[in-house]
Amino acid sequence: MKNRTAEPVDSRATLADIVRESGMSRSTVSRALTGKGYVSPDKKELILETAEKLGYRASALARALRTQQSMTLGVLVADIANPLFPAIVKGIDEVVSAAGYTLFLCNTDENSQRQQALIRSLLDRHIDGLVLVSQTLNDASRKLLKNGPPCVFVNRMPATVKSDYIGPDNVQAINLLLEHLHSLGHRHIACITGPMQSSTARERKEAYLAGMRRLNCSVQPGYLIEGNYHGSSGKKAIAQLLRCQPQPTAVLAANDFVALELINGLTEQGIAVPDHISVCGFDDAFSMHYNALSRLQEKGLTTIDQPKRELGQAAARALLARIDNPHRAMSRTILPVTLQVRNTSGKA
């Protein structure tokens, strides 16, 4: 039996290969490849041509050890299936990729154990910074991040963490919804919130209570219901809403998923939206997905449109600024929102 010749091992070109091929000194080659220090134009051109001919690629690990920067960033999102988050991530990527960074995108699924594991994994990869989108931190996650890289929070801000924050104007959003419903004659307006450990949920709850007082509308017992940002909390809220006296004529939902399942549940019980009750959402998450959601396609959801892409861009700029200057003052950036009036809100 004829012996097969072993395939040659594919070896990556090294700095030494370029030194040997170009005839330049190691320091000159290093300066030309890193862009640090002066190299005459003709020598630099020769070195770069040699590097390209040999297929030289700088080792990311070696560069990280030399510069103490990996040129990678982490992004944690709460639920990758939520249409809200891809647009935010796109905004982040547009800014950081232009600055030469690569993203590690991680989905926590609103699970604290998974969140901790992902944070550990990102820290092990020596990321230069982290964007946390709609994340609620527990003590273990806070401890992991305490001595870690710079962080920027989007949509939710942990009370005990000092960090840059980017978010929508929740007070403006709730006031827009309440004023819209009030203009239609609604005075009995209920609210399904997110979980109270979420800073966003707390902020919107306080805005709802303040807005109802300003409009001289009473918050009746049972009108304020704590949910969890998942659609299931919309259906679960129906029984409580129907027990209220007087029954609400309109409901603000924590987000569009909650609003959608609330509409589905009410419709199943023969309660027409908006003829019998108006429903408003938050996020405008389904604006590009109506064809996949027949009930929503029929109705068209009145909701708040967050500036998703702009939130991501602002978060990326804040993180890059923090990496460049770790001692700069903490920033809090609040972006305006837009009311999208569609067919799920009508006259009381």
LOKEPA-297852 format. One record per residue (C-alpha): x, y, z; residue in three letters. Coordinates in nm, 4 decimals. Each point is the difference from the previous one (the first is absolute). Last residue first. Example, Ala and Ser with C-alpha at 12.3 -4.5 7.8 and 13.67 -1.06 7.14 Angstrom:
! residues 2
         px         py         pz   resn
     1.3670    -0.1060     0.7140    SER
    -0.1370    -0.3440     0.0660    ALA
! end
This chain:
! residues 348
         px         py         pz   resn
    -6.5022     5.6455     2.4837    ALA
     0.1143     0.0926    -0.3502    LYS
     0.2560    -0.2184    -0.1683    GLY
     0.3422    -0.1553     0.0509    SER
     0.0911    -0.3316    -0.1634    THR
    -0.0055     0.1437    -0.3514    ASN
     0.3227     0.1964    -0.0371    ARG
     0.1593     0.2975     0.1722    VAL
     0.3809    -0.0234     0.0120    GLN
     0.1290     0.2298     0.2751    LEU
     0.3667     0.0911    -0.0432    THR
     0.2886    -0.0136     0.2488    VAL
     0.2660     0.2458     0.1132    PRO
     0.3503    -0.1181     0.0977    LEU
     0.1410     0.0113     0.3544    ILE
     0.3788    -0.0036     0.0441    THR
     0.1462    -0.0377     0.3486    ARG
     0.3761     0.0574     0.0188    SER
     0.2606    -0.0845     0.2622    MET
     0.2840     0.2536     0.0141    ALA
     0.3208    -0.0974    -0.1796    ARG
     0.2523    -0.2139     0.1908    HIS
     0.0107    -0.2983    -0.2384    PRO
     0.0907     0.2209    -0.2975    ASN
     0.0383    -0.1887    -0.3289    ASP
    -0.1947    -0.2999     0.1293    ILE
    -0.2693     0.2348     0.1352    ARG
    -0.0234     0.1833    -0.3327    ALA
    -0.0310    -0.3320    -0.1818    LEU
    -0.2777    -0.1032     0.2389    LEU
    -0.1927     0.3256    -0.0388    ALA
     0.0244    -0.0182    -0.3796    ARG
    -0.1275    -0.3573     0.0031    ALA
    -0.2915     0.0857     0.2289    ALA
    -0.0975     0.2962    -0.2199    ALA
     0.0039    -0.2206    -0.3102    GLN
    -0.2094    -0.2658     0.1692    GLY
    -0.2589     0.2506     0.1216    LEU
    -0.0043     0.1549    -0.3497    GLU
    -0.0843    -0.3383    -0.1532    ARG
    -0.2880    -0.0499     0.2418    LYS
    -0.1582     0.3459    -0.0023    PRO
    -0.2907    -0.1360     0.2104    GLN
    -0.3381     0.0060    -0.1706    ASP
    -0.2837     0.0171     0.2509    ILE
    -0.3139    -0.1945    -0.0819    THR
    -0.3377    -0.0109    -0.1687    THR
    -0.0059    -0.3464    -0.1559    LEU
    -0.1301    -0.0696    -0.3488    GLY
    -0.3240    -0.1946     0.0290    LYS
    -0.0283    -0.2458    -0.2874    GLU
     0.3760    -0.0428    -0.0325    GLN
     0.0210    -0.0370     0.3761    LEU
    -0.2331    -0.2990    -0.0098    ARG
     0.1801    -0.1417    -0.3022    SER
     0.3480     0.0197     0.1479    LEU
     0.2550    -0.1198    -0.2553    ALA
    -0.1021     0.2625    -0.2564    ASN
     0.0270     0.2727     0.2631    TYR
     0.3714    -0.0542     0.0608    HIS
     0.1709     0.3257    -0.0884    MET
    -0.1948     0.2171     0.2468    SER
    -0.0054    -0.2831     0.2523    PHE
     0.2332     0.1420     0.2638    ALA
    -0.1655     0.3395     0.0185    ASP
     0.1594     0.0175     0.3492    ASP
    -0.3037     0.0466     0.2301    PHE
    -0.3602    -0.1151    -0.0300    GLY
    -0.3441     0.1609     0.0084    CYS
    -0.3363    -0.1722     0.0412    VAL
    -0.3476     0.1539    -0.0278    SER
    -0.3044    -0.1737     0.1453    ILE
    -0.3532    -0.0660    -0.1250    HIS
     0.0272     0.1220    -0.3608    ASP
     0.3820    -0.0078    -0.0029    PRO
     0.0340    -0.2972     0.0211    VAL
    -0.3106    -0.2181     0.0285    ALA
    -0.0749    -0.2132     0.3028    ILE
    -0.1326    -0.3357    -0.1196    GLY
     0.2030    -0.2031     0.2475    GLN
     0.2436    -0.1159    -0.2692    GLU
     0.0369     0.3656    -0.1040    THR
     0.1037     0.0956     0.3530    LEU
     0.2652    -0.2733     0.0064    GLY
     0.1412     0.0921    -0.3416    ASN
     0.0103     0.3709     0.0885    ILE
     0.1770    -0.0736     0.3298    LEU
     0.2402    -0.2299    -0.1855    GLU
     0.0887     0.2812    -0.2404    LEU
     0.0319     0.2635     0.2725    ALA
     0.2366    -0.2169     0.2052    VAL
     0.2171    -0.0588    -0.3056    PHE
    -0.0166     0.3710    -0.0884    ASP
     0.1406     0.1125     0.3340    ASN
    -0.1052     0.0735     0.3569    ALA
    -0.3634     0.0417    -0.1098    ALA
    -0.2037     0.3188     0.0494    LEU
    -0.3659    -0.0933     0.0300    VAL
    -0.3195     0.1840    -0.0979    ALA
    -0.3686    -0.0010     0.0970    THR
     0.0775    -0.1240     0.3480    PRO
    -0.2789    -0.1780     0.1872    GLN
    -0.1637     0.2101     0.2688    PRO
     0.0303    -0.1973     0.2110    GLN
     0.2818    -0.2406    -0.0787    CYS
    -0.0806    -0.3695    -0.0397    ARG
     0.0551     0.0098    -0.3773    LEU
     0.3521     0.1361     0.0452    LEU
     0.0883    -0.2745     0.2467    GLN
    -0.1144    -0.2773    -0.2350    ALA
     0.1812     0.1604    -0.2953    ILE
     0.3400     0.0347     0.1673    ALA
     0.1015    -0.3610    -0.0632    LYS
    -0.0452     0.0496    -0.3729    LYS
     0.2433     0.2917    -0.0080    GLY
     0.2425    -0.1653     0.2420    SER
     0.0409    -0.2833    -0.2497    SER
     0.1443     0.2377    -0.2571    GLY
     0.3220     0.0357     0.1964    HIS
     0.1093     0.3399     0.1370    TYR
    -0.0443    -0.1344     0.3572    ASN
    -0.3272     0.1414     0.1327    GLY
    -0.0977     0.2138     0.2984    GLU
    -0.3610     0.1184    -0.0181    ILE
    -0.1235     0.3524     0.0785    LEU
    -0.3739     0.0403    -0.0660    TYR
    -0.0962    -0.2468     0.2737    GLY
    -0.1204     0.2623     0.2455    PRO
    -0.0886     0.3182    -0.1957    GLN
     0.2631     0.2442    -0.1207    VAL
    -0.2088     0.3167    -0.0170    SER
     0.0330     0.2363    -0.2952    CYS
     0.0569     0.3700     0.0695    ASN
     0.2284     0.0302    -0.3068    LEU
     0.2970     0.0960     0.2180    ARG
    -0.0810    -0.2797     0.2417    ARG
    -0.0087    -0.2548    -0.2844    MET
     0.3322     0.1313    -0.1276    GLY
     0.1664    -0.0316     0.3401    ALA
    -0.1186    -0.3595     0.0420    LEU
     0.1003    -0.0917    -0.3561    TYR
     0.3403     0.1717     0.0298    ALA
     0.0658    -0.1863     0.3250    GLU
    -0.0840    -0.3305    -0.1690    LYS
     0.2153     0.0892    -0.3025    ARG
     0.3040     0.0670     0.2196    GLU
    -0.0506    -0.3170     0.2023    ARG
    -0.0330    -0.2126    -0.3113    ALA
     0.3140     0.1531    -0.1516    THR
     0.1975    -0.0545     0.3210    SER
    -0.0881    -0.3697    -0.0192    SER
    -0.0271    -0.1687     0.3411    GLN
    -0.3653     0.1113    -0.0138    MET
    -0.0882    -0.2482    -0.2715    PRO
    -0.1615     0.1627    -0.3070    GLY
    -0.3211     0.1942     0.0324    THR
    -0.3588    -0.0677    -0.1040    ILE
    -0.1844     0.3338     0.0229    CYS
    -0.3687     0.0818     0.0273    ALA
    -0.1795     0.3070    -0.1375    ILE
    -0.3465     0.1072     0.1192    HIS
    -0.0230     0.3581    -0.1290    ARG
    -0.0096    -0.0633    -0.3736    HIS
    -0.1666     0.2693    -0.2124    GLY
     0.2076    -0.0319    -0.3152    LEU
     0.2190     0.2930     0.1088    SER
     0.0685    -0.1891     0.3239    HIS
     0.1277    -0.2963    -0.2010    LEU
     0.2489     0.2176    -0.1898    HIS
     0.0983     0.1882     0.3160    GLU
     0.0668    -0.3277     0.1798    LEU
     0.2099    -0.1427    -0.2827    LEU
     0.2057     0.3178    -0.0475    LEU
     0.0470     0.0310     0.3767    ASN
     0.1243    -0.3587     0.0208    ILE
     0.2563     0.0619    -0.2744    ALA
     0.1209     0.3361     0.1326    GLN
     0.0662    -0.1590     0.3385    VAL
     0.1742    -0.2964    -0.1614    ASN
     0.2400     0.2173    -0.1998    ASP
     0.1981    -0.2774    -0.1663    PRO
     0.3269    -0.1197     0.1490    GLY
     0.3779     0.0259     0.0050    ILE
     0.1963    -0.0369     0.3240    TYR
     0.3668     0.0420     0.0905    ASP
     0.1008    -0.1831     0.3155    SER
    -0.0099     0.0114     0.3766    LYS
    -0.1770    -0.3181     0.1083    VAL
    -0.2193    -0.0037     0.3124    THR
    -0.3315     0.0918    -0.1638    ALA
     0.0376    -0.2314    -0.2996    PRO
    -0.0930     0.1919    -0.3180    MET
    -0.2383    -0.1481    -0.2545    ARG
    -0.0624     0.1173    -0.3578    ASN
     0.3696    -0.0140    -0.1062    VAL
     0.2891    -0.0355     0.2445    PHE
     0.3607     0.0831    -0.0848    VAL
     0.2893    -0.1898     0.1543    CYS
     0.3764     0.0597     0.0249    PRO
     0.2092    -0.3135     0.0601    PRO
    -0.0139    -0.2085     0.3193    GLY
     0.0723     0.0806     0.3615    ASN
    -0.3630     0.0253     0.1096    LYS
    -0.1380    -0.1992    -0.2920    LEU
     0.0226    -0.3424     0.1646    LEU
    -0.1281     0.1383     0.3312    LYS
    -0.3008     0.1594    -0.1702    ARG
    -0.0780    -0.3323    -0.1677    SER
     0.0033    -0.1821     0.3359    ALA
    -0.2100     0.2680     0.1700    ASP
    -0.2783    -0.0177    -0.2599    ASN
    -0.0072     0.2083    -0.3152    LEU
    -0.3079     0.0880    -0.2059    THR
     0.0964     0.0267    -0.3680    GLN
    -0.1955     0.1896    -0.2643    SER
     0.3071     0.0352    -0.2265    VAL
     0.3384    -0.0355     0.1712    LEU
     0.2829     0.1407    -0.2115    VAL
     0.3449    -0.1270     0.0987    LEU
     0.3557     0.1233    -0.0454    GLY
     0.3556    -0.0993    -0.0923    ASP
    -0.0714    -0.3727    -0.0069    ILE
     0.2627    -0.2169     0.1684    HIS
    -0.1412    -0.3313    -0.1281    ARG
    -0.0272    -0.1251     0.3585    ASP
    -0.2133     0.3082     0.0730    LEU
    -0.2384    -0.1038    -0.2770    LEU
    -0.0322    -0.3530     0.1394    SER
    -0.0563     0.1266     0.3534    ARG
    -0.2707     0.2394    -0.1242    ILE
    -0.1628    -0.2855    -0.1904    LEU
    -0.0076    -0.2263     0.3055    ALA
    -0.1428     0.2781     0.2172    GLN
    -0.2775     0.0751    -0.2502    GLN
    -0.0851    -0.3682    -0.0346    ARG
    -0.0464    -0.0204     0.3743    GLN
    -0.2074     0.3204     0.0016    SER
    -0.2361    -0.1128    -0.2762    ASN
    -0.1751     0.2793    -0.1945    GLU
     0.0750    -0.2015    -0.3164    ASP
     0.3680     0.0994     0.0387    THR
     0.0799     0.0279    -0.3724    ASN
     0.3614     0.0801    -0.0865    CYS
     0.1527     0.1978    -0.2889    LEU
     0.3826     0.0116    -0.0139    PHE
     0.0807     0.3075    -0.2058    LEU
     0.3155     0.0872    -0.1962    THR
     0.1660     0.3410     0.0246    TYR
     0.1778     0.2007    -0.2701    GLY
    -0.1529     0.3427     0.0678    ALA
    -0.2409    -0.0346    -0.2930    ALA
    -0.0999    -0.3351     0.1518    SER
    -0.0825     0.1814     0.3250    VAL
    -0.2456     0.2495    -0.1491    VAL
    -0.2009    -0.2163    -0.2372    GLU
     0.0110    -0.2903     0.2461    ASP
    -0.1766     0.1923     0.2751    ILE
    -0.2764     0.1154    -0.2338    GLY
    -0.0457    -0.3543    -0.1290    LYS
    -0.0198    -0.1234     0.3596    VAL
    -0.2844     0.2443     0.0712    ILE
    -0.1835    -0.1117    -0.3156    ALA
     0.0480    -0.3666     0.0952    PRO
    -0.1393     0.0701     0.3508    PHE
    -0.3560     0.1219    -0.0531    LEU
    -0.1008    -0.2977    -0.2158    PRO
    -0.0032    -0.2181     0.3155    ASN
     0.1341    -0.3448    -0.0909    ALA
     0.3485     0.0990     0.1247    ILE
    -0.1362     0.0358     0.3521    ASP
     0.1796     0.1972     0.2736    ALA
     0.2965     0.1207    -0.2031    VAL
     0.3642    -0.0102     0.1093    LEU
     0.2563     0.1658    -0.2267    VAL
     0.3731    -0.0626     0.0367    GLY
     0.2810     0.1959    -0.1591    LEU
     0.3176    -0.1072    -0.1795    THR
     0.3061     0.2044    -0.0941    MET
     0.2068    -0.2272     0.2307    SER
     0.1787     0.2899     0.1684    GLN
     0.2975    -0.0247     0.2354    GLN
     0.2142     0.1314    -0.2877    THR
     0.2684    -0.2717    -0.0071    ARG
    -0.2005    -0.2847     0.1484    LEU
    -0.2994     0.0882    -0.2146    ALA
     0.2196     0.0189    -0.3116    ARG
     0.1450    -0.3407     0.0734    ALA
    -0.3469    -0.1445     0.0502    LEU
    -0.1345     0.1598    -0.3177    ALA
     0.2928    -0.1434    -0.1949    SER
     0.0840     0.2265    -0.2923    ALA
    -0.0778    -0.1627    -0.3326    ARG
     0.2769    -0.0619    -0.2555    TYR
    -0.1019    -0.1516    -0.3309    GLY
     0.3603    -0.0107    -0.1258    LEU
    -0.0751     0.2285    -0.2950    LYS
    -0.2012     0.2374     0.2229    GLU
     0.2817     0.0270     0.2536    ALA
     0.2547     0.0583    -0.2770    THR
    -0.2132     0.2769    -0.1529    GLU
    -0.0369     0.1575     0.3459    LEU
     0.3776    -0.0134     0.0565    ILE
     0.0807     0.1484    -0.3407    LEU
    -0.2521     0.2841     0.0447    GLU
     0.1355     0.0762     0.3461    LYS
     0.3552     0.0126    -0.1315    LYS
    -0.0984     0.2410    -0.2780    ASP
    -0.2040     0.2212     0.2329    PRO
     0.2747     0.0340     0.2642    SER
    -0.0938    -0.1590     0.3321    VAL
    -0.0874     0.2120     0.3038    TYR
    -0.1505    -0.1423     0.3177    GLY
    -0.3196    -0.1896     0.0662    LYS
    -0.1866    -0.1090    -0.3131    GLY
    -0.0075    -0.3564     0.1302    THR
     0.1261    -0.1647    -0.3190    LEU
     0.2568     0.2660    -0.0890    ALA
     0.1297     0.0332     0.3544    ARG
     0.0435    -0.3781     0.0306    SER
     0.1814    -0.0226    -0.3320    VAL
     0.2400     0.2780     0.1047    THR
     0.0617    -0.1625     0.3390    SER
     0.0676    -0.3410    -0.1595    ARG
     0.2542     0.1453    -0.2388    SER
    -0.0688    -0.0024    -0.3727    MET
     0.1163    -0.2618    -0.2506    GLY
    -0.3530    -0.0299    -0.1362    SER
    -0.0188    -0.3816    -0.0037    GLU
     0.1876    -0.0573     0.3269    ARG
    -0.1815     0.2713     0.1933    VAL
    -0.3337    -0.1103    -0.1505    ILE
     0.0620    -0.3581     0.1079    ASP
     0.1038     0.1157     0.3490    ALA
    -0.3311     0.1830     0.0394    LEU
    -0.1732    -0.3277    -0.0615    THR
    -0.1759    -0.1676    -0.2895    ALA
    -0.2609    -0.2533     0.1125    ARG
     0.0893    -0.3658    -0.0350    SER
    -0.2085    -0.2466    -0.1956    ASP
     0.1435    -0.3387     0.0951    VAL
     0.1164    -0.1926    -0.3014    PRO
    -0.2131    -0.3017    -0.0893    GLU
     0.1666    -0.3291     0.0931    ALA
     0.1107    -0.2082    -0.2938    THR
    -0.2080    -0.3128    -0.0345    ARG
     0.1793    -0.3342     0.0334    ASN
    -0.0670    -0.2501    -0.2784    LYS
    -0.1411    -0.3309     0.1090    MET
! end
